[in-house]
Amino acid sequence: MRTTIDIPEAMLTEAIRFSRAKSKRDAVVAAMRDFNRRHRMASLTRHLGTCKNLMTAKELSKMREAD
């Protein structure tokens, strides 16, 4: 999809450098991929500790020792 956007040059240059992208497009895609991944992970971490039926690390260790 073609889109025209105004990205501050300094930010784009930095994104290219950090991502080691070969083009501006690659840098923007890498930044978007990272942004989306971080938000998916943040969404998952909000659910940590909400599953009541999962075993604890201690219970898992005990079970592994029994085998």
C-alpha positions as CSV (number, residue, x, y, z in Angstrom):
1,M,0.0,0.0,0.0
2,R,1.4,3.3,-1.0
3,T,1.2,6.1,1.6
4,T,2.8,9.5,1.7
5,I,3.9,10.6,5.2
6,D,6.1,13.2,6.6
7,I,8.7,11.6,8.9
8,P,11.3,13.7,10.6
9,E,14.6,13.2,8.9
10,A,16.6,12.7,12.1
11,M,14.2,10.0,13.3
12,L,14.3,8.2,10.0
13,T,18.1,8.3,9.8
14,E,18.3,6.9,13.3
15,A,15.8,4.1,12.5
16,I,17.8,3.2,9.4
17,R,21.0,3.1,11.4
18,F,19.6,1.0,14.3
19,S,17.7,-1.4,12.1
20,R,20.6,-1.6,9.5
21,A,17.9,-1.3,6.9
22,K,18.9,-1.0,3.3
23,S,16.1,1.5,2.4
24,K,13.8,3.9,4.1
25,R,10.9,1.5,3.5
26,D,12.8,-1.3,5.2
27,A,13.4,0.9,8.2
28,V,9.8,2.0,8.5
29,V,8.6,-1.7,8.1
30,A,11.1,-2.8,10.8
31,A,9.9,0.0,13.2
32,M,6.3,-1.0,12.6
33,R,7.0,-4.6,13.1
34,D,8.8,-3.9,16.4
35,F,6.1,-1.5,17.6
36,N,3.4,-4.2,16.9
37,R,5.4,-6.9,18.6
38,R,5.9,-4.8,21.7
39,H,2.2,-4.1,22.0
40,R,1.3,-7.7,21.5
41,M,3.7,-8.7,24.2
42,A,2.3,-6.0,26.5
43,S,-1.2,-7.3,25.9
44,L,-0.1,-10.8,26.8
45,T,1.7,-9.7,30.0
46,R,-1.5,-8.1,31.2
47,H,-2.9,-11.6,31.5
48,L,0.0,-13.0,33.6
49,G,-1.2,-14.5,36.8
50,T,-4.8,-14.7,35.7
51,C,-4.7,-18.5,35.0
52,K,-5.6,-20.2,38.3
53,N,-5.0,-23.8,37.1
54,L,-1.4,-23.5,36.0
55,M,1.2,-25.2,38.1
56,T,3.9,-23.3,39.8
57,A,7.6,-23.5,39.1
58,K,8.0,-25.5,42.3
59,E,5.3,-28.0,41.3
60,L,6.9,-28.4,37.9
61,S,10.3,-29.1,39.4
62,K,8.8,-31.7,41.7
63,M,7.1,-33.4,38.9
64,R,10.3,-33.4,36.8
65,E,12.3,-34.9,39.7
66,A,9.7,-37.7,40.0
67,D,10.3,-38.9,36.5
